[in-house]
């Protein structure tokens, strides 16, 4: 069997550790406030969606 000339291509390092996340307290105050508002809104929407689903006879899979 004849070997074809292959060009060596470096493999991507898919499993290297990601860059460290910033410390919460190092973020600007405006960013922290926005994140907290968004998380609060998402949690309320999720809870309200479950309440409506259960009231309508839906299942709670969690």
GROMACS elastic network, one bead per residue, 0.5 to 0.9 nm:
[ bonds ]
;  ai    aj funct       b0    kb
    3     6     6  0.84111   500
    6     9     6  0.88611   500
   10    13     6  0.89221   500
   11    14     6  0.85961   500
   12    15     6  0.88215   500
   13    16     6  0.59216   500
   14    17     6  0.88529   500
   15    18     6  0.84356   500
   17    20     6  0.83926   500
   18    21     6  0.84392   500
   20    23     6  0.88685   500
   21    24     6  0.86912   500
   22    25     6  0.83779   500
   22    26     6  0.67019   500
   22    27     6  0.71996   500
   23    26     6  0.52086   500
   23    27     6  0.69066   500
   24    27     6  0.56118   500
   24    28     6  0.88578   500
   24    32     6  0.74667   500
   25    28     6  0.77275   500
   25    29     6  0.82090   500
   25    32     6  0.81502   500
   26    29     6  0.86567   500
   27    30     6  0.82570   500
   27    31     6  0.63953   500
   27    32     6  0.64800   500
   28    31     6  0.53016   500
   28    32     6  0.64485   500
   28    33     6  0.87833   500
   29    32     6  0.51510   500
   29    33     6  0.61845   500
   29    34     6  0.86749   500
   30    33     6  0.51465   500
   30    34     6  0.62127   500
   30    35     6  0.86664   500
   31    34     6  0.51556   500
   31    35     6  0.61639   500
   31    36     6  0.85992   500
   32    35     6  0.51953   500
   32    36     6  0.61758   500
   32    37     6  0.86686   500
   33    36     6  0.51718   500
   33    37     6  0.62094   500
   33    38     6  0.86655   500
   34    37     6  0.51347   500
   34    38     6  0.61652   500
   34    39     6  0.85920   500
   35    38     6  0.51323   500
   35    39     6  0.60666   500
   35    40     6  0.84746   500
   36    39     6  0.51665   500
   36    40     6  0.60272   500
   36    41     6  0.85138   500
   37    40     6  0.51506   500
   37    41     6  0.61318   500
   37    42     6  0.86313   500
   38    41     6  0.50869   500
   38    42     6  0.61214   500
   38    43     6  0.86038   500
   39    42     6  0.50774   500
   39    43     6  0.61210   500
   39    44     6  0.85813   500
   40    43     6  0.52021   500
   40    44     6  0.61982   500
   40    45     6  0.86070   500
   41    44     6  0.51598   500
   41    45     6  0.61123   500
   41    46     6  0.85505   500
   42    45     6  0.50865   500
   42    46     6  0.60478   500
   42    47     6  0.85412   500
   43    46     6  0.50869   500
   43    47     6  0.60915   500
   43    48     6  0.84854   500
   44    47     6  0.51363   500
   44    48     6  0.59891   500
   44    49     6  0.84318   500
   45    48     6  0.50809   500
   45    49     6  0.59833   500
   45    50     6  0.86251   500
   46    49     6  0.50956   500
   46    50     6  0.63384   500
   46    51     6  0.87324   500
   47    50     6  0.51964   500
   47    51     6  0.62542   500
   47    52     6  0.86949   500
   48    51     6  0.50455   500
   48    52     6  0.61395   500
   48    53     6  0.85090   500
   49    52     6  0.51973   500
   49    53     6  0.60799   500
   49    54     6  0.86179   500
   50    53     6  0.50147   500
   50    54     6  0.60801   500
   50    55     6  0.84683   500
   50    58     6  0.85527   500
   50    59     6  0.87149   500
   50    60     6  0.70812   500
   51    54     6  0.52461   500
   51    55     6  0.61051   500
   51    56     6  0.85979   500
   52    55     6  0.50573   500
   52    56     6  0.61377   500
   52    57     6  0.87243   500
   52    58     6  0.83457   500
   53    56     6  0.51163   500
   53    57     6  0.64007   500
   53    59     6  0.70515   500
   53    60     6  0.78307   500
   54    57     6  0.50934   500
   54    59     6  0.62064   500
   54    60     6  0.68355   500
   55    58     6  0.71551   500
   59    62     6  0.89202   500
